[in-house]
Amino acid sequence: MDKVFSADGTAIAYEQQGSGPAVVLVGGAFMARGDSAELAGLLAERCTVITYDRRGRGDSGDSGDSTVYDVQREVEDLDALIEVAGGEAMVFGMSSGAVLALEAVARGSAVTRLALYEPPFITDAGRPPLPADYVARLTELVKRKAYGDAAAYFMTAAVGMPAEAVAEMRQAPFWAGMEAAARTLPYDGQVMGDTMSGRPLPADRWASVKVPVLVGSGDAGAPHMLTGARELAALADNFTLHVFPGQEHTIAPEILAPVLTGFFTTEEQA
C-alpha cells in the first residue's frame, strides 16, 4: 500500500500491480480497494492496475466533517491517482463509482478510455425512484453516527431490498464492515444526483465526454440496471453497450476481466 495526497491534502491509499497501460479502478458504495483485488489481479496480466480506497474508507483520509461533501473532491482524488499513473490513465468504474468516473471525465480528468459497469440509474417506472430527501436523510443519520441505520436505509431505499431481509443482514458478521463504510453513503448519493429519480438521463450532462466509453450491464439482475445502461450508451456515438449474459450487479471477475482487457488494450494503446 502507498498513499498520495489529493488537492485538499487528504491522503488517499492505493495499491499498484502489473505492467502495461495504466488503469484505475473506482469502486461503488461500501467498496474498498480490497473488494477489487481479484479483478485487479486478472487485469494486471496486461495492464498496470491501481486500486484505491475512496475518501472516508479503509486507509484513506477525509477532509474532516463527512456531512460536508463536494463531488469535486473525489474527482481530485482520482486526478491524484492519475498523476501517479503517469499523467493519464484509463478508468473502470463500478456502480456509483461508474458515475463518479464518468463525472470526472466530463470535468476534464486525463482519462483516455472509460469502462463502466451498471451505473445504478433509475430512468423509468421499472422500480420506485429514490425519495426526494434521500441524501438529506442519509446525511442526518451519519451526522448522528447512526451508521447501522444509514446502511439499512441505503439497502432499502437505494438497493430496494425488503426491510425484513435487511433486518436479517444486520445480524450477519459482514454487517460491521458495512457500518464502517456507511459514513460515506451520502457521498455516493450526491455523486448520483438526480439520476435515480425515475426520469430519463439528462442528454447534455456528459456531452463533454469524448473518449471511448464502454457501458456494461448484466441481463440477469434488476431490469432497471440494464435499462439505464442502454439509455446511457445511446447518448453518444462514442458510448458502446456490452451486455453480459447471466450476470447481475455483482459480476464474476473472470467474466468481466477479458472484456475490460480487450477494451483497454485495443491496439495496445498505440
Residue pairs with C-beta under 8 A, 6 or more apart in sequence:
1 13
1 14
1 15
1 59
2 13
2 14
2 15
2 16
3 11
3 12
3 13
3 14
3 59
3 60
4 11
4 12
4 14
4 80
4 81
4 83
4 84
5 11
5 12
5 80
6 12
6 55
6 73
6 76
6 77
6 79
6 80
7 73
7 76
7 79
7 80
8 63
8 73
8 76
10 55
10 60
10 61
10 62
10 63
10 73
10 77
11 60
11 61
12 52
12 53
12 55
12 60
12 61
12 77
12 80
12 81
13 33
13 52
13 53
13 58
13 59
13 60
14 33
14 50
14 51
14 52
14 53
14 81
14 84
15 33
15 40
15 50
15 51
15 52
16 48
16 49
16 50
16 84
17 40
17 41
17 44
17 48
17 49
18 40
18 43
18 44
18 45
18 46
18 47
18 48
18 49
19 44
19 47
19 48
20 46
20 47
20 48
20 265
21 46
21 47
21 48
21 90
21 264
21 265
21 268
21 269
22 47
22 48
22 49
22 50
22 82
22 85
22 86
22 88
22 89
22 90
23 43
23 47
23 48
23 49
23 50
23 89
23 90
23 91
23 92
23 260
23 264
24 50
24 52
24 78
24 81
24 82
24 85
24 89
24 90
24 91
24 92
25 33
25 36
25 39
25 40
25 43
25 49
25 50
25 51
25 52
25 91
25 92
25 93
25 94
26 54
26 78
26 91
26 92
26 93
26 94
26 97
26 98
26 100
26 101
27 33
27 35
27 36
27 54
27 94
27 95
27 97
28 93
28 94
28 95
28 96
28 97
28 98
28 120
28 188
29 95
29 96
29 154
29 158
29 181
29 184
29 185
29 188
30 151
30 177
30 178
30 181
30 182
30 185
31 54
31 57
31 94
31 95
31 97
31 181
32 53
32 54
32 57
32 58
32 181
33 51
33 52
33 53
33 58
34 51
34 58
36 51
36 94
37 51
38 253
39 253
39 256
39 257
39 260
40 49
40 51
42 253
42 254
42 257
42 261
43 49
43 257
43 260
43 261
43 264
45 261
46 261
46 264
46 265
47 90
47 261
47 264
47 265
48 85
50 81
50 84
50 85
50 89
52 60
52 77
52 81
53 59
53 60
54 60
54 74
54 77
54 97
54 184
54 187
55 61
55 62
55 63
55 73
55 74
55 77
55 184
55 187
56 62
56 66
56 181
56 183
56 184
56 187
57 181
57 184
60 77
63 73
66 142
66 183
66 184
66 186
66 187
67 139
67 142
67 143
67 186
69 186
69 187
69 190
71 100
71 103
71 187
71 190
71 191
72 107
74 100
74 104
74 187
74 191
75 100
75 103
75 104
75 107
75 109
78 91
78 100
78 101
78 104
78 109
79 104
79 109
79 110
81 89
82 88
82 89
82 109
82 110
82 111
87 110
88 110
88 111
88 112
89 110
89 111
89 112
90 111
90 112
90 113
90 114
90 115
90 264
90 269
91 101
91 104
91 105
91 109
91 111
91 113
91 114
91 115
92 101
92 114
92 115
92 116
92 117
92 260
93 99
93 100
93 101
93 102
93 114
93 115
93 116
93 117
93 119
94 117
94 118
95 117
95 118
95 119
95 120
95 249
96 119
96 120
96 188
96 191
96 192
98 116
98 117
98 118
98 119
99 119
99 120
99 191
99 192
99 195
100 191
101 111
101 114
101 116
102 114
102 116
102 119
102 206
102 209
102 213
103 191
103 206
104 111
105 111
105 114
105 206
105 208
105 209
105 211
106 205
106 206
106 207
106 208
106 209
108 208
111 211
112 211
112 269
113 211
113 212
113 213
113 214
113 263
113 264
113 266
113 269
114 209
114 211
114 212
114 213
114 214
115 213
115 214
115 216
115 260
115 263
115 264
116 213
116 214
116 215
116 216
116 229
116 232
117 216
117 217
117 251
117 256
118 216
118 217
118 218
118 221
118 225
118 228
118 229
118 249
118 251
119 195
119 215
119 228
119 229
119 232
120 158
120 192
120 196
120 225
120 228
120 249
121 195
121 196
121 201
121 224
121 225
121 227
121 228
121 229
121 231
121 232
122 128
122 129
122 130
122 195
122 196
122 197
122 198
122 224
122 228
123 195
123 198
123 199
123 200
123 201
123 224
123 227
123 228
123 231
124 198
124 200
124 224
124 227
125 198
126 223
126 224
126 227
127 160
127 222
127 223
127 224
128 160
128 198
129 196
129 197
129 198
130 157
130 158
130 189
130 192
130 196
130 197
131 137
131 157
134 157
134 158
134 189
134 196
135 186
135 189
135 190
137 153
138 150
138 153
138 154
138 185
138 186
138 189
139 186
141 147
141 149
141 150
141 153
142 150
142 182
142 183
142 185
142 186
147 179
147 180
147 182
147 183
148 170
148 175
148 179
148 182
150 182
150 183
150 185
151 175
151 178
151 179
151 181
151 182
151 185
152 163
152 166
152 167
152 170
154 182
154 185
155 161
155 166
155 169
156 162
156 163
156 166
158 189
158 196
160 222
161 169
169 175
169 178
195 201
195 228
200 231
201 228
201 231
201 232
201 235
203 235
206 235
206 236
207 236
209 236
209 238
210 238
211 238
212 238
212 240
212 263
213 233
213 236
213 238
213 239
213 240
214 240
214 242
214 259
214 260
214 263
215 229
215 232
215 233
215 239
215 240
215 241
215 242
216 229
216 241
216 242
216 243
216 244
216 251
216 256
216 259
217 225
217 226
217 228
217 229
217 230
217 241
217 242
217 243
217 244
218 225
218 226
218 243
218 244
218 245
218 246
218 247
218 248
218 249
218 251
219 226
219 243
219 244
219 245
219 246
219 247
220 245
220 246
220 247
220 248
221 247
221 248
221 249
222 248
222 249
225 249
226 243
229 241
229 243
230 241
232 239
233 239
233 240
233 241
234 241
242 259
244 251
244 255
244 256
244 259
247 255
247 256
